[in-house]
Amino acid sequence: MVAAEIILWMALVYTLLGLAVGVPFVWRGVDQTDASAKQASLAFRLLLLPGCIALWPWVVKSWITPGKGTGHS
């Protein structure tokens, strides 16, 4: 039972970290990393949020070094 609780706590921490990164990224950071998303609607940004939460380490990396991970010119 202890192992399952540890795994659940780790999943909760990962999700909360993803939420802490995802919300500011969707609110402001997506404009910095992708030029075509500058005029994105709120609905589009809300669709990005679950992916940002799940993939938050990659989001942080791409947010810190904009332009290198997108492949767009």
Contacts in CASP RR format, 6 or more apart in sequence:
PFRMAT RR
TARGET T0000
AUTHOR 0000-0000-0000
METHOD contacts of the structure
MODEL  1
MVAAEIILWMALVYTLLGLAVGVPFVWRGVDQTDASAKQASLAFRLLLLP
GCIALWPWVVKSWITPGKGTGHS
14 56 0 8 1.000
15 53 0 8 1.000
17 56 0 8 1.000
18 52 0 8 1.000
18 53 0 8 1.000
18 54 0 8 1.000
18 56 0 8 1.000
19 53 0 8 1.000
21 52 0 8 1.000
21 53 0 8 1.000
21 56 0 8 1.000
21 59 0 8 1.000
21 60 0 8 1.000
22 49 0 8 1.000
22 52 0 8 1.000
22 53 0 8 1.000
22 56 0 8 1.000
22 59 0 8 1.000
23 49 0 8 1.000
25 52 0 8 1.000
25 59 0 8 1.000
25 63 0 8 1.000
26 45 0 8 1.000
26 46 0 8 1.000
26 48 0 8 1.000
26 49 0 8 1.000
26 52 0 8 1.000
27 45 0 8 1.000
29 63 0 8 1.000
30 37 0 8 1.000
30 40 0 8 1.000
30 45 0 8 1.000
30 48 0 8 1.000
31 37 0 8 1.000
31 38 0 8 1.000
32 63 0 8 1.000
32 66 0 8 1.000
33 62 0 8 1.000
33 63 0 8 1.000
33 66 0 8 1.000
33 67 0 8 1.000
33 70 0 8 1.000
34 70 0 8 1.000
34 72 0 8 1.000
35 72 0 8 1.000
36 72 0 8 1.000
37 44 0 8 1.000
52 59 0 8 1.000
62 68 0 8 1.000
62 69 0 8 1.000
62 70 0 8 1.000
END
